Amino acid sequence: MKGHIQEIIDVSNEIYDNGLVSGKSGNISKRIKSSIGDIVAITPTLTSLSDLKPEDIVLIDMQGNILTNGVPSSEVNMHLEIYKKRQDVNAIVHTHSTYATGFAFSNKRLKRLEGFGEIKNPYLNYIEYEKPGSDELAKNASDNINDEDVLILKNHGVICVSNNLKEAKLLAVFVEETAKTQFVSYMLNSAEDI
């Protein structure tokens, strides 16, 4: 279990250092197979992802029962509902990265660019705004992520899922870089030549 918890801490530090989350925003979880069934290790609520210690990571079962000390992220139900509907997903990274979240607050769609798997749809899937931490957000996100690996939460942020935490983190980085590229492209295309 120590290795899984340390991986969550390492990824939390990396996404904080890369500017994908700030303050006390964002959350990360990992599904772990165990002799008592699946356990989810998740970052705590109201704690910066830059500052986590092993005892901060909260373990829960798939019904949301807390197995250790601490209070899980307020988005815990969203993580659990995605895991319940997607047996292929074992890691979730939820960020509020600047450029991708900027698209989430705009009327522009974020294109899926080459560089991270097969392009099944030209745009990243999104859902309309639901209050963070709400049952409505958990249901809407889990119902709409389908077989995609990224979901844009309107006026909120980004969810990246994968079968492992490293891939989910790399996807979150790629989505932000994609958003930066598209933002620059929009700016250049709207600028007049001098």
Residue frames relative to the residue before (quaternion, step in Angstrom):
aa qw qx qy qz dx dy dz
M 1.0000 0.0000 0.0000 0.0000 0.00 0.00 0.00
K 0.5942 0.5986 -0.3683 0.3912 3.59 1.05 -0.74
G 0.6483 0.5319 -0.3193 0.4414 3.58 0.99 -0.85
H 0.6440 0.5153 -0.3170 0.4683 3.59 0.99 -0.83
I 0.6700 0.4997 -0.2965 0.4621 3.56 0.91 -0.91
Q 0.6537 0.5067 -0.3161 0.4649 3.58 0.96 -0.81
E 0.6174 0.5407 -0.3467 0.4541 3.59 1.06 -0.71
I 0.6362 0.5159 -0.3287 0.4701 3.59 0.98 -0.79
I 0.6512 0.5072 -0.3142 0.4689 3.59 0.95 -0.85
D 0.6613 0.5116 -0.3112 0.4518 3.60 0.90 -0.92
V 0.6740 0.4771 -0.2951 0.4806 3.59 0.90 -0.91
S 0.6073 0.5496 -0.3488 0.4555 3.61 1.03 -0.74
N 0.6604 0.5002 -0.3012 0.4721 3.57 0.91 -0.91
E 0.6650 0.5177 -0.3068 0.4423 3.58 0.92 -0.92
I 0.7116 0.4364 -0.2996 0.4620 3.60 0.78 -0.87
Y 0.5943 0.5300 -0.3690 0.4793 3.59 1.16 -0.48
D 0.6836 0.4937 -0.2863 0.4550 3.58 0.84 -0.99
N 0.6945 0.4538 -0.2664 0.4907 3.61 1.15 -0.62
G 0.5354 -0.6751 0.3812 0.3351 3.59 1.27 0.17
L 0.4296 0.7078 -0.4659 0.3119 3.59 1.18 0.39
V 0.7431 0.1136 -0.1116 0.6500 3.55 1.35 -0.27
S 0.0797 -0.7789 0.6183 0.0681 3.57 -1.23 0.39
G 0.7828 0.2837 -0.2192 0.5086 3.54 -1.23 0.31
K 0.7101 -0.3902 0.3223 0.4895 3.56 -0.76 -1.08
S 0.4027 0.7362 -0.4535 0.3005 3.57 1.19 0.55
G 0.7410 0.4341 -0.3123 0.4061 3.52 -1.37 0.23
N 0.0093 -0.7888 0.6145 0.0081 3.52 -1.29 0.36
I 0.1894 -0.7673 0.6101 0.0558 3.51 -1.27 0.64
S 0.0394 0.7876 -0.6150 -0.0021 3.54 -1.12 0.66
K 0.1463 -0.7599 0.6285 0.0782 3.49 -1.36 0.40
R 0.3085 -0.7254 0.5851 0.1904 3.56 -0.96 0.93
I 0.1017 -0.7971 0.5952 0.0021 3.54 -0.86 1.07
K 0.3531 -0.7175 0.5611 0.2137 3.57 -0.82 1.02
S 0.0448 0.7981 -0.5986 0.0522 3.58 -0.94 0.90
S 0.6809 -0.4927 0.3567 0.4078 3.56 -1.30 0.18
I 0.7070 0.4137 -0.2623 0.5101 3.60 1.20 -0.40
G 0.6919 -0.4157 0.2676 0.5262 3.57 1.29 0.21
D 0.7128 -0.4262 0.3216 0.4548 3.54 -1.30 -0.09
I 0.1065 -0.7487 0.6530 0.0412 3.51 -1.12 0.90
V 0.2131 -0.7598 0.5995 0.1335 3.58 -1.06 0.73
A 0.1864 -0.7344 0.6448 0.1003 3.52 -0.94 1.01
I 0.0271 0.8232 -0.5601 0.0890 3.59 -0.67 1.12
T 0.5490 -0.6044 0.4634 0.3443 3.53 -1.18 0.61
P 0.5319 -0.6623 0.4311 0.3043 3.59 -1.13 0.63
T 0.5688 -0.5731 0.4640 0.3642 3.52 -1.31 0.25
L 0.8670 0.1474 -0.1037 0.4646 3.55 -1.29 0.55
T 0.5819 0.5212 -0.3962 0.4824 3.56 1.00 0.89
S 0.4723 -0.6790 0.4806 0.2915 3.58 -0.86 0.91
L 0.4642 -0.6795 0.4961 0.2771 3.57 -1.01 0.82
S 0.5718 0.5961 -0.3814 0.4150 3.59 1.25 -0.09
D 0.7843 0.4049 -0.1098 0.4570 3.52 1.19 -0.61
L 0.3834 0.7856 -0.4370 0.2118 3.58 1.22 0.24
K 0.1822 -0.7344 0.6440 0.1130 3.52 -1.26 0.65
P 0.6852 -0.4993 0.3125 0.4284 3.63 -1.11 0.46
E 0.6834 0.4962 -0.3034 0.4412 3.59 0.93 -0.79
D 0.5728 0.5958 -0.3789 0.4164 3.62 1.27 -0.19
I 0.6145 0.5626 -0.3539 0.4250 3.58 1.09 -0.66
V 0.2545 -0.7879 0.5516 0.1009 3.55 -0.81 1.09
L 0.2185 -0.7565 0.6036 0.1248 3.56 -0.98 0.91
I 0.0041 -0.7866 0.6164 -0.0352 3.55 -0.96 0.96
D 0.4183 -0.6501 0.5467 0.3217 3.56 -1.25 0.30
M 0.7119 -0.4863 0.3010 0.4075 3.57 -1.27 0.15
Q 0.6343 0.4928 -0.3375 0.4908 3.59 1.26 -0.11
G 0.5768 -0.6201 0.3574 0.3938 3.58 1.31 0.02
N 0.4309 0.6825 -0.4780 0.3466 3.58 1.24 0.20
I 0.3776 -0.7344 0.5220 0.2136 3.57 -0.82 1.02
L 0.2288 -0.8137 0.5288 0.0772 3.56 -0.76 1.14
T 0.7530 0.2641 -0.1572 0.5818 3.59 1.29 -0.26
N 0.6633 -0.4475 0.3811 0.4633 3.56 -1.27 -0.16
G 0.6537 0.5409 -0.3836 0.3646 3.55 -1.28 0.31
V 0.3668 -0.6891 0.5827 0.2259 3.50 -1.40 0.21
P 0.3827 -0.7453 0.4923 0.2362 3.61 -0.62 1.07
S 0.7190 -0.4135 0.3425 0.4412 3.53 -1.34 0.28
S 0.5561 -0.6085 0.4516 0.3414 3.56 -1.12 0.64
E 0.6513 0.5033 -0.3044 0.4794 3.60 1.27 -0.33
V 0.2819 0.8099 -0.4842 0.1735 3.61 1.26 0.19
N 0.6610 0.5146 -0.3267 0.4376 3.61 0.91 -0.79
M 0.6058 0.5418 -0.3529 0.4636 3.58 1.08 -0.67
H 0.6461 0.5083 -0.3176 0.4726 3.59 0.94 -0.87
L 0.6842 0.4982 -0.2954 0.4432 3.59 0.79 -1.01
E 0.6719 0.5015 -0.3115 0.4472 3.59 0.89 -0.87
I 0.6270 0.5107 -0.3419 0.4788 3.59 1.05 -0.68
Y 0.6536 0.5096 -0.3199 0.4591 3.60 0.90 -0.85
K 0.6512 0.5273 -0.3213 0.4412 3.59 0.97 -0.79
K 0.7396 0.4099 -0.2278 0.4828 3.58 1.02 -0.79
R 0.7702 0.2895 -0.1499 0.5483 3.59 1.18 -0.48
Q 0.2078 -0.8094 0.5402 0.0995 3.58 -0.08 1.28
D 0.6242 0.5436 -0.3348 0.4503 3.60 1.22 -0.41
V 0.6465 0.5114 -0.3195 0.4674 3.62 1.23 -0.28
N 0.0140 -0.8019 0.5967 -0.0266 3.56 -0.83 1.07
A 0.7695 0.2242 -0.1522 0.5782 3.59 1.27 0.11
I 0.0521 -0.7819 0.6212 -0.0003 3.55 -1.05 0.87
V 0.0656 -0.7599 0.6466 0.0138 3.54 -0.98 0.98
H 0.0653 -0.7938 0.6046 -0.0069 3.57 -0.65 1.16
T 0.0348 -0.8302 0.5542 -0.0482 3.55 -0.51 1.25
H 0.2426 -0.7064 0.6374 0.1894 3.50 -1.44 0.17
S 0.0952 0.8404 -0.5263 0.0877 3.57 0.96 0.88
T 0.6548 -0.6057 0.3035 0.3352 3.53 -1.00 0.98
Y 0.7661 0.3897 -0.2303 0.4562 3.59 0.57 -1.10
A 0.6681 0.4840 -0.3134 0.4704 3.60 0.87 -0.88
T 0.6625 0.4804 -0.3083 0.4850 3.58 0.99 -0.77
G 0.5654 0.5735 -0.3747 0.4593 3.57 1.16 -0.55
F 0.6410 0.4926 -0.3201 0.4939 3.59 0.99 -0.79
A 0.6386 0.5409 -0.3269 0.4391 3.58 1.00 -0.81
F 0.7027 0.4308 -0.2542 0.5059 3.59 1.17 -0.58
S 0.6621 0.4962 -0.3036 0.4725 3.60 1.25 -0.12
N 0.5398 -0.5901 0.4693 0.3744 3.54 -1.32 -0.15
K 0.5093 0.6357 -0.4152 0.4051 3.60 1.28 0.26
R 0.3514 -0.7083 0.5721 0.2180 3.57 -1.05 0.77
L 0.3791 -0.7107 0.5492 0.2226 3.55 -1.11 0.71
K 0.3415 -0.7600 0.5211 0.1851 3.56 -0.59 1.18
R 0.3749 -0.6649 0.5892 0.2648 3.53 -1.23 0.54
L 0.1611 -0.8076 0.5642 0.0586 3.56 -0.55 1.18
E 0.6132 -0.5326 0.4286 0.3957 3.53 -1.28 0.35
G 0.5778 0.6063 -0.4314 0.3353 3.53 -1.16 0.57
F 0.7906 0.1609 -0.1191 0.5786 3.57 1.24 -0.16
G 0.8263 -0.1962 0.0750 0.5225 3.52 0.39 1.25
E 0.7282 -0.4404 0.3341 0.4051 3.47 -1.43 0.12
I 0.3388 -0.7163 0.5738 0.2073 3.55 -1.04 0.84
K 0.1260 -0.8076 0.5753 0.0308 3.56 -0.34 1.30
N 0.7788 0.1338 -0.0513 0.6107 3.56 1.10 -0.78
P 0.5379 -0.6545 0.4129 0.3345 3.63 -0.97 0.72
Y 0.7750 0.2518 -0.1336 0.5640 3.58 1.17 -0.59
L 0.5355 -0.5868 0.4900 0.3590 3.55 -1.22 0.50
N 0.5137 -0.6481 0.4740 0.3024 3.55 -1.01 0.86
Y 0.0379 -0.7970 0.6022 0.0244 3.60 -1.13 0.59
I 0.2117 -0.7347 0.6227 0.1662 3.52 -1.35 0.30
E 0.5785 -0.5810 0.4487 0.3556 3.53 -1.23 0.52
Y 0.6767 -0.5269 0.3468 0.3798 3.55 -1.26 0.49
E 0.0388 0.7181 -0.6946 0.0189 3.48 -1.19 0.84
K 0.6168 -0.5723 0.3846 0.3796 3.58 -1.07 0.67
P 0.5127 -0.6490 0.4613 0.3212 3.62 -0.85 0.94
G 0.8074 0.2578 -0.2143 0.4855 3.55 -0.97 0.91
S 0.5587 0.6345 -0.3867 0.3685 3.59 1.24 -0.17
D 0.6055 -0.5373 0.4453 0.3825 3.53 -1.31 0.40
E 0.6082 0.5643 -0.3487 0.4359 3.57 1.09 -0.69
L 0.6490 0.4960 -0.3197 0.4802 3.59 0.98 -0.80
A 0.6387 0.5327 -0.3293 0.4471 3.59 0.91 -0.88
K 0.6924 0.4724 -0.2787 0.4687 3.58 0.88 -0.94
N 0.6787 0.4997 -0.2971 0.4487 3.58 0.85 -0.97
A 0.6590 0.5021 -0.3105 0.4661 3.59 0.95 -0.86
S 0.7044 0.4595 -0.2808 0.4624 3.59 0.80 -0.96
D 0.6465 0.5173 -0.3211 0.4597 3.61 1.08 -0.63
N 0.7915 0.3768 -0.1610 0.4535 3.58 1.02 -0.76
I 0.5232 0.6183 -0.4501 0.3760 3.60 1.13 -0.08
N 0.1464 -0.8453 0.5039 0.1008 3.57 1.28 -0.48
D 0.7497 -0.3369 0.2549 0.5093 3.60 -0.73 -1.02
E 0.4310 0.6963 -0.4581 0.3457 3.59 1.25 0.40
D 0.3920 -0.7170 0.5231 0.2420 3.56 -1.26 0.29
V 0.7392 0.2701 -0.1857 0.5883 3.59 1.32 -0.05
L 0.0029 -0.7656 0.6433 0.0093 3.54 -1.13 0.73
I 0.2717 -0.7433 0.5925 0.1506 3.54 -0.86 1.03
L 0.2168 -0.7546 0.6083 0.1161 3.57 -0.89 0.99
K 0.4088 -0.7365 0.4770 0.2510 3.59 -0.37 1.22
N 0.8566 0.0567 -0.0970 0.5036 3.54 -1.05 0.97
H 0.6839 0.4707 -0.2727 0.4862 3.59 1.13 0.56
G 0.6773 -0.4684 0.3607 0.4378 3.62 0.31 -1.15
V 0.5636 -0.5938 0.4825 0.3113 3.52 -1.28 -0.58
I 0.1439 -0.7386 0.6490 0.1123 3.56 -1.18 0.68
C 0.0536 -0.7660 0.6403 0.0201 3.55 -0.99 0.94
V 0.0730 -0.8082 0.5842 0.0081 3.57 -0.86 0.96
S 0.0737 0.7787 -0.6211 0.0485 3.53 -1.22 0.57
N 0.6133 -0.5323 0.4168 0.4084 3.53 -1.30 -0.02
N 0.7886 0.1308 -0.1129 0.5901 3.61 1.26 -0.18
L 0.6460 -0.5864 0.3520 0.3390 3.53 -1.20 0.65
K 0.6105 0.5542 -0.3588 0.4375 3.59 1.01 -0.71
E 0.6836 0.4811 -0.2891 0.4665 3.58 0.90 -0.92
A 0.6308 0.5256 -0.3371 0.4607 3.61 0.99 -0.75
K 0.6460 0.5085 -0.3117 0.4764 3.59 1.03 -0.80
L 0.6580 0.5060 -0.3132 0.4615 3.59 0.90 -0.92
L 0.6334 0.5253 -0.3247 0.4663 3.56 1.05 -0.74
A 0.6360 0.5221 -0.3308 0.4621 3.60 0.97 -0.80
V 0.6356 0.5111 -0.3173 0.4839 3.59 1.03 -0.80
F 0.6692 0.5103 -0.2992 0.4496 3.58 0.91 -0.95
V 0.6329 0.5272 -0.3338 0.4584 3.60 0.97 -0.82
E 0.6642 0.4925 -0.3157 0.4655 3.59 0.92 -0.84
E 0.6527 0.5001 -0.3200 0.4706 3.61 0.95 -0.80
T 0.6121 0.5394 -0.3325 0.4731 3.58 1.08 -0.74
A 0.6592 0.5035 -0.3035 0.4689 3.58 0.94 -0.89
K 0.6251 0.5269 -0.3401 0.4648 3.61 1.00 -0.78
T 0.6604 0.5134 -0.3070 0.4539 3.58 0.87 -0.96
Q 0.6866 0.4724 -0.2943 0.4678 3.58 0.87 -0.87
F 0.6160 0.5373 -0.3479 0.4592 3.58 1.03 -0.70
V 0.6578 0.4967 -0.3063 0.4762 3.59 0.89 -0.93
S 0.6365 0.5350 -0.3225 0.4524 3.57 0.99 -0.84
Y 0.6485 0.5050 -0.3170 0.4732 3.59 0.93 -0.87
M 0.6624 0.5096 -0.3098 0.4534 3.59 0.92 -0.88
L 0.6772 0.4836 -0.2965 0.4687 3.59 0.90 -0.91
N 0.6755 0.4959 -0.3029 0.4539 3.58 0.93 -0.79
S 0.6991 0.4485 -0.2816 0.4805 3.60 1.13 -0.52
A 0.5907 0.5824 -0.3680 0.4200 3.61 1.25 -0.28
E 0.4106 -0.6874 0.5384 0.2628 3.54 -1.10 0.70
D 0.5185 -0.6207 0.4853 0.3323 3.54 -1.12 0.68
I 0.3796 -0.7215 0.5328 0.2267 3.55 -1.04 0.81
